[in-house]
Amino acid sequence: MAEPINVKCPSCDQILAAADETGLVNVLREHLFEEHALEMPPERIRENVAAQLQGFDGYKARPISGA
Ligand SMILES: [Zn+2]
């Protein structure tokens, strides 16, 4: 059974959890839209989620809201 995985919101550092990477992309996308009025392309969010999952303890992901 899969353990939930989580990522940090790049804008407010809130922890968002889901069962898998696809779920994380969805919750982060919804969170950004609802909490920060940011509409990000899914591939951009997937990239950020993947980066966070790879460098998990270091949180090396690029800021998602940067220009
Ligand atoms: Zn946030």
N, CA, C, O and the ligand as a Tripos MOL2 file, in Angstrom:
@<TRIPOS>MOLECULE
protein
  269   267    68     0     0
PROTEIN
NO_CHARGES

@<TRIPOS>ATOM
      1 N           0.8400   -1.2030    0.0000 N.3       1 MET1
      2 CA          0.0000    0.0000    0.0000 C.3       1 MET1
      3 C           0.8700    1.2470    0.0000 C.2       1 MET1
      4 O           1.9120    1.3210    0.6510 O.2       1 MET1
      5 N           0.4000    2.1980   -0.7460 N.am      2 ALA2
      6 CA          1.1990    3.3950   -0.9580 C.3       2 ALA2
      7 C           1.0670    4.3680    0.2100 C.2       2 ALA2
      8 O          -0.0200    4.6060    0.7360 O.2       2 ALA2
      9 N           2.1920    4.9060    0.5860 N.am      3 GLU3
     10 CA          2.1690    5.9590    1.5840 C.3       3 GLU3
     11 C           1.8400    7.2660    0.8940 C.2       3 GLU3
     12 O           2.2620    7.4950   -0.2390 O.2       3 GLU3
     13 N           1.0910    8.1250    1.5640 N.am      4 PRO4
     14 CA          0.8330    9.4290    0.9400 C.3       4 PRO4
     15 C           2.1420   10.2030    0.7910 C.2       4 PRO4
     16 O           3.0220   10.1400    1.6490 O.2       4 PRO4
     17 N           2.2430   10.9160   -0.2950 N.am      5 ILE5
     18 CA          3.4130   11.7530   -0.5100 C.3       5 ILE5
     19 C           2.9580   13.2040   -0.4640 C.2       5 ILE5
     20 O           1.7770   13.5030   -0.6350 O.2       5 ILE5
     21 N           3.9000   14.0900   -0.2330 N.am      6 ASN6
     22 CA          3.4590   15.4780   -0.1390 C.3       6 ASN6
     23 C           4.4700   16.4420   -0.7260 C.2       6 ASN6
     24 O           5.6500   16.1280   -0.8790 O.2       6 ASN6
     25 N           3.9760   17.6110   -1.0460 N.am      7 VAL7
     26 CA          4.8120   18.6930   -1.5570 C.3       7 VAL7
     27 C           4.4180   19.9760   -0.8310 C.2       7 VAL7
     28 O           3.3630   20.0730   -0.2050 O.2       7 VAL7
     29 N           5.2990   20.9390   -0.9420 N.am      8 LYS8
     30 CA          5.0040   22.2440   -0.3710 C.3       8 LYS8
     31 C           4.4810   23.1590   -1.4540 C.2       8 LYS8
     32 O           4.9430   23.1290   -2.5940 O.2       8 LYS8
     33 N           3.5170   23.9690   -1.0830 N.am      9 CYS9
     34 CA          3.0930   25.0130   -2.0050 C.3       9 CYS9
     35 C           4.2530   25.9920   -2.1630 C.2       9 CYS9
     36 O           4.7820   26.4850   -1.1670 O.2       9 CYS9
     37 N           4.6520   26.2770   -3.3930 N.am     10 PRO10
     38 CA          5.7900   27.1770   -3.6090 C.3      10 PRO10
     39 C           5.4850   28.6130   -3.1930 C.2      10 PRO10
     40 O           6.4030   29.4150   -3.0190 O.2      10 PRO10
     41 N           4.2360   28.9350   -3.0350 N.am     11 SER11
     42 CA          3.8700   30.3100   -2.7040 C.3      11 SER11
     43 C           3.7000   30.5550   -1.2120 C.2      11 SER11
     44 O           4.0110   31.6450   -0.7330 O.2      11 SER11
     45 N           3.2150   29.5700   -0.4700 N.am     12 CYS12
     46 CA          2.9380   29.8260    0.9450 C.3      12 CYS12
     47 C           3.4780   28.7370    1.8630 C.2      12 CYS12
     48 O           3.2500   28.7970    3.0710 O.2      12 CYS12
     49 N           4.1890   27.7400    1.3280 N.am     13 ASP13
     50 CA          4.7970   26.6780    2.1260 C.3      13 ASP13
     51 C           3.8030   25.7610    2.8220 C.2      13 ASP13
     52 O           4.1810   24.9900    3.7050 O.2      13 ASP13
     53 N           2.5630   25.8360    2.4390 N.am     14 GLN14
     54 CA          1.6020   24.8900    2.9840 C.3      14 GLN14
     55 C           1.9070   23.5020    2.4400 C.2      14 GLN14
     56 O           2.2790   23.3580    1.2750 O.2      14 GLN14
     57 N           1.7490   22.4670    3.2880 N.am     15 ILE15
     58 CA          1.9830   21.0970    2.8500 C.3      15 ILE15
     59 C           0.7130   20.5260    2.2270 C.2      15 ILE15
     60 O          -0.3720   20.5820    2.8050 O.2      15 ILE15
     61 N           0.8850   19.9800    1.0360 N.am     16 LEU16
     62 CA         -0.2370   19.3570    0.3440 C.3      16 LEU16
     63 C           0.1080   17.8940    0.1240 C.2      16 LEU16
     64 O           1.1990   17.5730   -0.3480 O.2      16 LEU16
     65 N          -0.8190   17.0060    0.4660 N.am     17 ALA17
     66 CA         -0.5480   15.5700    0.3710 C.3      17 ALA17
     67 C          -1.5250   14.8830   -0.5640 C.2      17 ALA17
     68 O          -2.6640   15.3210   -0.7290 O.2      17 ALA17
     69 N          -1.0650   13.8010   -1.1720 N.am     18 ALA18
     70 CA         -1.9130   12.9840   -2.0340 C.3      18 ALA18
     71 C          -1.3040   11.5910   -2.0980 C.2      18 ALA18
     72 O          -0.1940   11.3570   -1.6200 O.2      18 ALA18
     73 N          -2.0560   10.6690   -2.7010 N.am     19 ALA19
     74 CA         -1.6130    9.2790   -2.7460 C.3      19 ALA19
     75 C          -0.5330    9.0560   -3.7970 C.2      19 ALA19
     76 O           0.3000    8.1610   -3.6550 O.2      19 ALA19
     77 N          -0.5470    9.8620   -4.8440 N.am     20 ASP20
     78 CA          0.4420    9.6720   -5.9010 C.3      20 ASP20
     79 C           0.7580   11.0040   -6.5750 C.2      20 ASP20
     80 O           0.1980   12.0460   -6.2370 O.2      20 ASP20
     81 N           1.6670   10.9340   -7.5330 N.am     21 GLU21
     82 CA          2.1600   12.1470   -8.1610 C.3      21 GLU21
     83 C           1.0540   12.8810   -8.9190 C.2      21 GLU21
     84 O           0.9890   14.1100   -8.9000 O.2      21 GLU21
     85 N           0.1930   12.1230   -9.5800 N.am     22 THR22
     86 CA         -0.9210   12.7490  -10.2990 C.3      22 THR22
     87 C          -1.8430   13.4830   -9.3330 C.2      22 THR22
     88 O          -2.3200   14.5810   -9.6200 O.2      22 THR22
     89 N          -2.0840   12.8630   -8.1960 N.am     23 GLY23
     90 CA         -2.9250   13.4980   -7.1850 C.3      23 GLY23
     91 C          -2.3000   14.7730   -6.6730 C.2      23 GLY23
     92 O          -2.9910   15.7640   -6.4380 O.2      23 GLY23
     93 N          -0.9850   14.7480   -6.4990 N.am     24 LEU24
     94 CA         -0.2850   15.9400   -6.0280 C.3      24 LEU24
     95 C          -0.4010   17.0860   -7.0230 C.2      24 LEU24
     96 O          -0.6070   18.2380   -6.6420 O.2      24 LEU24
     97 N          -0.2680   16.7580   -8.2900 N.am     25 VAL25
     98 CA         -0.3980   17.7850   -9.3180 C.3      25 VAL25
     99 C          -1.7810   18.4250   -9.2270 C.2      25 VAL25
    100 O          -1.9280   19.6430   -9.3370 O.2      25 VAL25
    101 N          -2.7820   17.5850   -9.0270 N.am     26 ASN26
    102 CA         -4.1490   18.0930   -8.9390 C.3      26 ASN26
    103 C          -4.3700   18.9690   -7.7070 C.2      26 ASN26
    104 O          -4.9460   20.0520   -7.8100 O.2      26 ASN26
    105 N          -3.9160   18.5080   -6.5500 N.am     27 VAL27
    106 CA         -4.1710   19.2960   -5.3400 C.3      27 VAL27
    107 C          -3.3740   20.6000   -5.3590 C.2      27 VAL27
    108 O          -3.8580   21.6370   -4.9060 O.2      27 VAL27
    109 N          -2.1550   20.5410   -5.8840 N.am     28 LEU28
    110 CA         -1.3530   21.7600   -5.9390 C.3      28 LEU28
    111 C          -1.9770   22.7560   -6.9210 C.2      28 LEU28
    112 O          -2.0140   23.9600   -6.6660 O.2      28 LEU28
    113 N          -2.4580   22.2380   -8.0280 N.am     29 ARG29
    114 CA         -3.0760   23.1120   -9.0200 C.3      29 ARG29
    115 C          -4.3270   23.7780   -8.4430 C.2      29 ARG29
    116 O          -4.5410   24.9780   -8.6140 O.2      29 ARG29
    117 N          -5.1410   22.9870   -7.7630 N.am     30 GLU30
    118 CA         -6.3410   23.5440   -7.1450 C.3      30 GLU30
    119 C          -5.9910   24.5540   -6.0580 C.2      30 GLU30
    120 O          -6.6090   25.6130   -5.9440 O.2      30 GLU30
    121 N          -4.9880   24.2000   -5.2670 N.am     31 HIS31
    122 CA         -4.5730   25.0930   -4.1890 C.3      31 HIS31
    123 C          -4.0950   26.4330   -4.7520 C.2      31 HIS31
    124 O          -4.4910   27.4900   -4.2610 O.2      31 HIS31
    125 N          -3.2540   26.3900   -5.7700 N.am     32 LEU32
    126 CA         -2.7370   27.6260   -6.3520 C.3      32 LEU32
    127 C          -3.8690   28.4830   -6.9070 C.2      32 LEU32
    128 O          -3.8620   29.7080   -6.7880 O.2      32 LEU32
    129 N          -4.8240   27.8210   -7.5050 N.am     33 PHE33
    130 CA         -5.9360   28.5430   -8.0980 C.3      33 PHE33
    131 C          -6.8270   29.1570   -7.0270 C.2      33 PHE33
    132 O          -7.2140   30.3230   -7.1170 O.2      33 PHE33
    133 N          -7.1490   28.3540   -6.0090 N.am     34 GLU34
    134 CA         -8.1010   28.8280   -5.0060 C.3      34 GLU34
    135 C          -7.4810   29.7670   -3.9920 C.2      34 GLU34
    136 O          -8.1120   30.7410   -3.5810 O.2      34 GLU34
    137 N          -6.2490   29.4850   -3.5820 N.am     35 GLU35
    138 CA         -5.6330   30.2840   -2.5230 C.3      35 GLU35
    139 C          -4.8420   31.4640   -3.0690 C.2      35 GLU35
    140 O          -4.7100   32.4850   -2.3930 O.2      35 GLU35
    141 N          -4.3210   31.3390   -4.2660 N.am     36 HIS36
    142 CA         -3.4250   32.3830   -4.7760 C.3      36 HIS36
    143 C          -3.8940   32.9520   -6.1080 C.2      36 HIS36
    144 O          -3.2140   33.7910   -6.7000 O.2      36 HIS36
    145 N          -5.0530   32.4990   -6.5810 N.am     37 ALA37
    146 CA         -5.5840   32.9640   -7.8630 C.3      37 ALA37
    147 C          -4.5610   32.8220   -8.9850 C.2      37 ALA37
    148 O          -4.4860   33.6540   -9.8890 O.2      37 ALA37
    149 N          -3.7690   31.7390   -8.9030 N.am     38 LEU38
    150 CA         -2.7630   31.4730   -9.9280 C.3      38 LEU38
    151 C          -3.2340   30.3200  -10.7970 C.2      38 LEU38
    152 O          -3.5600   29.2440  -10.2940 O.2      38 LEU38
    153 N          -3.2690   30.5450  -12.0810 N.am     39 GLU39
    154 CA         -3.6050   29.4490  -12.9760 C.3      39 GLU39
    155 C          -2.3430   29.0230  -13.7080 C.2      39 GLU39
    156 O          -1.8670   29.7140  -14.6090 O.2      39 GLU39
    157 N          -1.8060   27.8670  -13.3050 N.am     40 MET40
    158 CA         -0.5550   27.4010  -13.8880 C.3      40 MET40
    159 C          -0.8300   26.2660  -14.8710 C.2      40 MET40
    160 O          -1.7380   25.4620  -14.6590 O.2      40 MET40
    161 N          -0.0500   26.2040  -15.9380 N.am     41 PRO41
    162 CA         -0.1870   25.0590  -16.8530 C.3      41 PRO41
    163 C           0.1730   23.7760  -16.1110 C.2      41 PRO41
    164 O           1.1330   23.7570  -15.3400 O.2      41 PRO41
    165 N          -0.5920   22.6990  -16.3380 N.am     42 PRO42
    166 CA         -0.3530   21.4400  -15.6280 C.3      42 PRO42
    167 C           1.0790   20.9400  -15.7780 C.2      42 PRO42
    168 O           1.6290   20.3710  -14.8340 O.2      42 PRO42
    169 N           1.6900   21.1380  -16.9340 N.am     43 GLU43
    170 CA          3.0520   20.6230  -17.1110 C.3      43 GLU43
    171 C           4.0450   21.3760  -16.2380 C.2      43 GLU43
    172 O           5.0550   20.8140  -15.8150 O.2      43 GLU43
    173 N           3.7700   22.6040  -15.9770 N.am     44 ARG44
    174 CA          4.6200   23.4000  -15.0910 C.3      44 ARG44
    175 C           4.4900   22.8910  -13.6560 C.2      44 ARG44
    176 O           5.4770   22.8050  -12.9260 O.2      44 ARG44
    177 N           3.2840   22.5610  -13.2720 N.am     45 ILE45
    178 CA          3.0340   22.0460  -11.9320 C.3      45 ILE45
    179 C           3.6330   20.6580  -11.7780 C.2      45 ILE45
    180 O           4.2110   20.3350  -10.7400 O.2      45 ILE45
    181 N           3.4940   19.8360  -12.8170 N.am     46 ARG46
    182 CA          4.0640   18.4880  -12.7740 C.3      46 ARG46
    183 C           5.5750   18.5640  -12.6000 C.2      46 ARG46
    184 O           6.1700   17.7720  -11.8690 O.2      46 ARG46
    185 N           6.1750   19.5110  -13.2700 N.am     47 GLU47
    186 CA          7.6160   19.7110  -13.1820 C.3      47 GLU47
    187 C           8.0300   20.0780  -11.7480 C.2      47 GLU47
    188 O           9.0200   19.5730  -11.2200 O.2      47 GLU47
    189 N           7.2550   20.9570  -11.1490 N.am     48 ASN48
    190 CA          7.5600   21.3770   -9.7830 C.3      48 ASN48
    191 C           7.3730   20.2310   -8.8060 C.2      48 ASN48
    192 O           8.1990   20.0300   -7.9160 O.2      48 ASN48
    193 N           6.2790   19.4700   -8.9680 N.am     49 VAL49
    194 CA          6.0160   18.3300   -8.0960 C.3      49 VAL49
    195 C           7.1400   17.3000   -8.2350 C.2      49 VAL49
    196 O           7.6440   16.7900   -7.2340 O.2      49 VAL49
    197 N           7.5310   16.9950   -9.4760 N.am     50 ALA50
    198 CA          8.5820   16.0080   -9.7110 C.3      50 ALA50
    199 C           9.8920   16.4600   -9.0830 C.2      50 ALA50
    200 O          10.6170   15.6530   -8.5010 O.2      50 ALA50
    201 N          10.1930   17.7340   -9.1970 N.am     51 ALA51
    202 CA         11.4330   18.2590   -8.6240 C.3      51 ALA51
    203 C          11.4200   18.1400   -7.1050 C.2      51 ALA51
    204 O          12.4300   17.8020   -6.4880 O.2      51 ALA51
    205 N          10.2800   18.4190   -6.5230 N.am     52 GLN52
    206 CA         10.1850   18.3140   -5.0610 C.3      52 GLN52
    207 C          10.3040   16.8710   -4.6060 C.2      52 GLN52
    208 O          10.9190   16.5910   -3.5770 O.2      52 GLN52
    209 N           9.7230   15.9580   -5.3620 N.am     53 LEU53
    210 CA          9.7860   14.5490   -4.9700 C.3      53 LEU53
    211 C          11.2020   14.0110   -5.0860 C.2      53 LEU53
    212 O          11.6090   13.1500   -4.3070 O.2      53 LEU53
    213 N          11.9460   14.5120   -6.0480 N.am     54 GLN54
    214 CA         13.3180   14.0350   -6.2350 C.3      54 GLN54
    215 C          14.2640   14.5780   -5.1780 C.2      54 GLN54
    216 O          15.0680   13.8390   -4.6100 O.2      54 GLN54
    217 N          14.1640   15.8670   -4.9210 N.am     55 GLY55
    218 CA         15.0690   16.4640   -3.9370 C.3      55 GLY55
    219 C          14.3240   16.7580   -2.6650 C.2      55 GLY55
    220 O          14.3170   17.8880   -2.1760 O.2      55 GLY55
    221 N          13.6870   15.7160   -2.1250 N.am     56 PHE56
    222 CA         12.6830   15.9830   -1.1100 C.3      56 PHE56
    223 C          13.2000   16.6870    0.1230 C.2      56 PHE56
    224 O          12.5920   17.6560    0.5790 O.2      56 PHE56
    225 N          14.3170   16.2220    0.6800 N.am     57 ASP57
    226 CA         14.7760   16.8500    1.9190 C.3      57 ASP57
    227 C          15.3580   18.2420    1.6840 C.2      57 ASP57
    228 O          15.4200   19.0650    2.5970 O.2      57 ASP57
    229 N          15.7790   18.4880    0.4520 N.am     58 GLY58
    230 CA         16.3910   19.7880    0.2010 C.3      58 GLY58
    231 C          15.4320   20.8110   -0.3790 C.2      58 GLY58
    232 O          15.7280   22.0060   -0.3800 O.2      58 GLY58
    233 N          14.3040   20.3640   -0.8650 N.am     59 TYR59
    234 CA         13.3580   21.2570   -1.5150 C.3      59 TYR59
    235 C          14.0530   22.1650   -2.5240 C.2      59 TYR59
    236 O          14.2260   23.3650   -2.3100 O.2      59 TYR59
    237 N          14.4460   21.5340   -3.6400 N.am     60 LYS60
    238 CA         15.2110   22.2710   -4.6310 C.3      60 LYS60
    239 C          14.3550   22.7770   -5.7880 C.2      60 LYS60
    240 O          14.8740   23.2850   -6.7820 O.2      60 LYS60
    241 N          13.0710   22.6370   -5.6510 N.am     61 ALA61
    242 CA         12.1970   23.0320   -6.7510 C.3      61 ALA61
    243 C          12.2940   24.5280   -7.0280 C.2      61 ALA61
    244 O          12.4990   25.3470   -6.1320 O.2      61 ALA61
    245 N          12.1420   24.8370   -8.2750 N.am     62 ARG62
    246 CA         12.1330   26.2510   -8.6580 C.3      62 ARG62
    247 C          10.8140   26.8760   -8.2350 C.2      62 ARG62
    248 O           9.7880   26.1950   -8.2240 O.2      62 ARG62
    249 N          10.8190   28.1330   -7.8940 N.am     63 PRO63
    250 CA          9.5560   28.7960   -7.5420 C.3      63 PRO63
    251 C           8.6000   28.7240   -8.7270 C.2      63 PRO63
    252 O           8.9880   28.9520   -9.8730 O.2      63 PRO63
    253 N           7.3600   28.4080   -8.4310 N.am     64 ILE64
    254 CA          6.4040   28.1740   -9.4980 C.3      64 ILE64
    255 C           5.8260   29.4900  -10.0150 C.2      64 ILE64
    256 O           5.3450   29.5650  -11.1460 O.2      64 ILE64
    257 N           5.8780   30.5070   -9.1910 N.am     65 SER65
    258 CA          5.2190   31.7400   -9.5750 C.3      65 SER65
    259 C           6.1830   32.7570  -10.1910 C.2      65 SER65
    260 O           5.7920   33.8790  -10.5130 O.2      65 SER65
    261 N           7.4490   32.3500  -10.3500 N.am     66 GLY66
    262 CA          8.4330   33.2660  -10.9330 C.3      66 GLY66
    263 C           8.1060   33.6200  -12.3640 C.2      66 GLY66
    264 O           7.3980   32.8820  -13.0490 O.2      66 GLY66
    265 N           8.6150   34.7360  -12.8120 N.am     67 ALA67
    266 CA          8.2930   35.2120  -14.1620 C.3      67 ALA67
    267 C           8.8370   34.2650  -15.2270 C.2      67 ALA67
    268 O           8.6590   34.5090  -16.4200 O.2      67 ALA67
    269 ZN         -0.1700   28.2300   -1.2150 Zn       68 ZN68
@<TRIPOS>BOND
     1     1     2 1
     2     2     3 1
     3     3     4 2
     4     3     5 am
     5     5     6 1
     6     6     7 1
     7     7     8 2
     8     7     9 am
     9     9    10 1
    10    10    11 1
    11    11    12 2
    12    11    13 am
    13    13    14 1
    14    14    15 1
    15    15    16 2
    16    15    17 am
    17    17    18 1
    18    18    19 1
    19    19    20 2
    20    19    21 am
    21    21    22 1
    22    22    23 1
    23    23    24 2
    24    23    25 am
    25    25    26 1
    26    26    27 1
    27    27    28 2
    28    27    29 am
    29    29    30 1
    30    30    31 1
    31    31    32 2
    32    31    33 am
    33    33    34 1
    34    34    35 1
    35    35    36 2
    36    35    37 am
    37    37    38 1
    38    38    39 1
    39    39    40 2
    40    39    41 am
    41    41    42 1
    42    42    43 1
    43    43    44 2
    44    43    45 am
    45    45    46 1
    46    46    47 1
    47    47    48 2
    48    47    49 am
    49    49    50 1
    50    50    51 1
    51    51    52 2
    52    51    53 am
    53    53    54 1
    54    54    55 1
    55    55    56 2
    56    55    57 am
    57    57    58 1
    58    58    59 1
    59    59    60 2
    60    59    61 am
    61    61    62 1
    62    62    63 1
    63    63    64 2
    64    63    65 am
    65    65    66 1
    66    66    67 1
    67    67    68 2
    68    67    69 am
    69    69    70 1
    70    70    71 1
    71    71    72 2
    72    71    73 am
    73    73    74 1
    74    74    75 1
    75    75    76 2
    76    75    77 am
    77    77    78 1
    78    78    79 1
    79    79    80 2
    80    79    81 am
    81    81    82 1
    82    82    83 1
    83    83    84 2
    84    83    85 am
    85    85    86 1
    86    86    87 1
    87    87    88 2
    88    87    89 am
    89    89    90 1
    90    90    91 1
    91    91    92 2
    92    91    93 am
    93    93    94 1
    94    94    95 1
    95    95    96 2
    96    95    97 am
    97    97    98 1
    98    98    99 1
    99    99   100 2
   100    99   101 am
   101   101   102 1
   102   102   103 1
   103   103   104 2
   104   103   105 am
   105   105   106 1
   106   106   107 1
   107   107   108 2
   108   107   109 am
   109   109   110 1
   110   110   111 1
   111   111   112 2
   112   111   113 am
   113   113   114 1
   114   114   115 1
   115   115   116 2
   116   115   117 am
   117   117   118 1
   118   118   119 1
   119   119   120 2
   120   119   121 am
   121   121   122 1
   122   122   123 1
   123   123   124 2
   124   123   125 am
   125   125   126 1
   126   126   127 1
   127   127   128 2
   128   127   129 am
   129   129   130 1
   130   130   131 1
   131   131   132 2
   132   131   133 am
   133   133   134 1
   134   134   135 1
   135   135   136 2
   136   135   137 am
   137   137   138 1
   138   138   139 1
   139   139   140 2
   140   139   141 am
   141   141   142 1
   142   142   143 1
   143   143   144 2
   144   143   145 am
   145   145   146 1
   146   146   147 1
   147   147   148 2
   148   147   149 am
   149   149   150 1
   150   150   151 1
   151   151   152 2
   152   151   153 am
   153   153   154 1
   154   154   155 1
   155   155   156 2
   156   155   157 am
   157   157   158 1
   158   158   159 1
   159   159   160 2
   160   159   161 am
   161   161   162 1
   162   162   163 1
   163   163   164 2
   164   163   165 am
   165   165   166 1
   166   166   167 1
   167   167   168 2
   168   167   169 am
   169   169   170 1
   170   170   171 1
   171   171   172 2
   172   171   173 am
   173   173   174 1
   174   174   175 1
   175   175   176 2
   176   175   177 am
   177   177   178 1
   178   178   179 1
   179   179   180 2
   180   179   181 am
   181   181   182 1
   182   182   183 1
   183   183   184 2
   184   183   185 am
   185   185   186 1
   186   186   187 1
   187   187   188 2
   188   187   189 am
   189   189   190 1
   190   190   191 1
   191   191   192 2
   192   191   193 am
   193   193   194 1
   194   194   195 1
   195   195   196 2
   196   195   197 am
   197   197   198 1
   198   198   199 1
   199   199   200 2
   200   199   201 am
   201   201   202 1
   202   202   203 1
   203   203   204 2
   204   203   205 am
   205   205   206 1
   206   206   207 1
   207   207   208 2
   208   207   209 am
   209   209   210 1
   210   210   211 1
   211   211   212 2
   212   211   213 am
   213   213   214 1
   214   214   215 1
   215   215   216 2
   216   215   217 am
   217   217   218 1
   218   218   219 1
   219   219   220 2
   220   219   221 am
   221   221   222 1
   222   222   223 1
   223   223   224 2
   224   223   225 am
   225   225   226 1
   226   226   227 1
   227   227   228 2
   228   227   229 am
   229   229   230 1
   230   230   231 1
   231   231   232 2
   232   231   233 am
   233   233   234 1
   234   234   235 1
   235   235   236 2
   236   235   237 am
   237   237   238 1
   238   238   239 1
   239   239   240 2
   240   239   241 am
   241   241   242 1
   242   242   243 1
   243   243   244 2
   244   243   245 am
   245   245   246 1
   246   246   247 1
   247   247   248 2
   248   247   249 am
   249   249   250 1
   250   250   251 1
   251   251   252 2
   252   251   253 am
   253   253   254 1
   254   254   255 1
   255   255   256 2
   256   255   257 am
   257   257   258 1
   258   258   259 1
   259   259   260 2
   260   259   261 am
   261   261   262 1
   262   262   263 1
   263   263   264 2
   264   263   265 am
   265   265   266 1
   266   266   267 1
   267   267   268 2
@<TRIPOS>SUBSTRUCTURE
     1 MET1         2 RESIDUE 1 A MET
     2 ALA2         6 RESIDUE 1 A ALA
     3 GLU3        10 RESIDUE 1 A GLU
     4 PRO4        14 RESIDUE 1 A PRO
     5 ILE5        18 RESIDUE 1 A ILE
     6 ASN6        22 RESIDUE 1 A ASN
     7 VAL7        26 RESIDUE 1 A VAL
     8 LYS8        30 RESIDUE 1 A LYS
     9 CYS9        34 RESIDUE 1 A CYS
    10 PRO10       38 RESIDUE 1 A PRO
    11 SER11       42 RESIDUE 1 A SER
    12 CYS12       46 RESIDUE 1 A CYS
    13 ASP13       50 RESIDUE 1 A ASP
    14 GLN14       54 RESIDUE 1 A GLN
    15 ILE15       58 RESIDUE 1 A ILE
    16 LEU16       62 RESIDUE 1 A LEU
    17 ALA17       66 RESIDUE 1 A ALA
    18 ALA18       70 RESIDUE 1 A ALA
    19 ALA19       74 RESIDUE 1 A ALA
    20 ASP20       78 RESIDUE 1 A ASP
    21 GLU21       82 RESIDUE 1 A GLU
    22 THR22       86 RESIDUE 1 A THR
    23 GLY23       90 RESIDUE 1 A GLY
    24 LEU24       94 RESIDUE 1 A LEU
    25 VAL25       98 RESIDUE 1 A VAL
    26 ASN26      102 RESIDUE 1 A ASN
    27 VAL27      106 RESIDUE 1 A VAL
    28 LEU28      110 RESIDUE 1 A LEU
    29 ARG29      114 RESIDUE 1 A ARG
    30 GLU30      118 RESIDUE 1 A GLU
    31 HIS31      122 RESIDUE 1 A HIS
    32 LEU32      126 RESIDUE 1 A LEU
    33 PHE33      130 RESIDUE 1 A PHE
    34 GLU34      134 RESIDUE 1 A GLU
    35 GLU35      138 RESIDUE 1 A GLU
    36 HIS36      142 RESIDUE 1 A HIS
    37 ALA37      146 RESIDUE 1 A ALA
    38 LEU38      150 RESIDUE 1 A LEU
    39 GLU39      154 RESIDUE 1 A GLU
    40 MET40      158 RESIDUE 1 A MET
    41 PRO41      162 RESIDUE 1 A PRO
    42 PRO42      166 RESIDUE 1 A PRO
    43 GLU43      170 RESIDUE 1 A GLU
    44 ARG44      174 RESIDUE 1 A ARG
    45 ILE45      178 RESIDUE 1 A ILE
    46 ARG46      182 RESIDUE 1 A ARG
    47 GLU47      186 RESIDUE 1 A GLU
    48 ASN48      190 RESIDUE 1 A ASN
    49 VAL49      194 RESIDUE 1 A VAL
    50 ALA50      198 RESIDUE 1 A ALA
    51 ALA51      202 RESIDUE 1 A ALA
    52 GLN52      206 RESIDUE 1 A GLN
    53 LEU53      210 RESIDUE 1 A LEU
    54 GLN54      214 RESIDUE 1 A GLN
    55 GLY55      218 RESIDUE 1 A GLY
    56 PHE56      222 RESIDUE 1 A PHE
    57 ASP57      226 RESIDUE 1 A ASP
    58 GLY58      230 RESIDUE 1 A GLY
    59 TYR59      234 RESIDUE 1 A TYR
    60 LYS60      238 RESIDUE 1 A LYS
    61 ALA61      242 RESIDUE 1 A ALA
    62 ARG62      246 RESIDUE 1 A ARG
    63 PRO63      250 RESIDUE 1 A PRO
    64 ILE64      254 RESIDUE 1 A ILE
    65 SER65      258 RESIDUE 1 A SER
    66 GLY66      262 RESIDUE 1 A GLY
    67 ALA67      266 RESIDUE 1 A ALA
    68 ZN68       269 GROUP 0 **** ****
